[in-house]
Amino acid sequence: MLFGFAGLTVIYIVIGYCYHLKAAGIAVAPVLFLTLVLAAISVYSMSLAPVTWVLISEIFPNRIRGTAMSIAVGFLWIACFILTYAFPILKTRLGVAATFWVYAGVCVAGTLGILFFLPETKGKSLEELERQLMGGK
């Protein structure tokens, strides 16, 4: 997840910078933008997209897992809707460059959230995770 957030942060900053410089008028720009968009899709597809679903299935205690996963997935879909709905509004009000920089800022916040609030789950059983998250050792 850290790779995904960090990678998208860098890509969004570069896309925003290209728009800021008005790189769309440069002959190499279509290839550059296509490369950046494909890089963003690739980074997301091999990090945040699948790992988010795994994380949602691992992070909740057994006794509330079904209900908690339903709520988490509901919020995930709401966030996806907001992201998609907000882009044209932000683009109109802030401009394309600033919109990508806002999204880069969201990715920075995601990186910090993962670093400071999400426990490592690798190599731990669901029972070990439950004990750790509930404050036990």
Stockholm file with secondary structure:
# STOCKHOLM 1.0

chainA/1-137         MLFGFAGLTVIYIVIGYCYHLKAAGIAVAPVLFLTLVLAAISVYSMSLAPVTWVLISEIFPNRIRGTAMSIAVGFLWIACFILTYAFPILKTRLGVAATFWVYAGVCVAGTLGILFFLPETKGKSLEELERQLMGGK
#=GR chainA/1-137 SS CHHHHHHHHHHHHHHHHHHHTTGGGSTTHHHHHHHHHHHHHHHHHTTHHHHHHHHHHHSSCGGGHHHHHHHHHHHHHHHHHHHHHHHHHHHHHHCHHHHHHHHHHHHHHHHHHHHHHCCCCTTCCHHHHHHHHTTCC
#=GC SS_cons         CHHHHHHHHHHHHHHHHHHHTTGGGSTTHHHHHHHHHHHHHHHHHTTHHHHHHHHHHHSSCGGGHHHHHHHHHHHHHHHHHHHHHHHHHHHHHHCHHHHHHHHHHHHHHHHHHHHHHCCCCTTCCHHHHHHHHTTCC
//
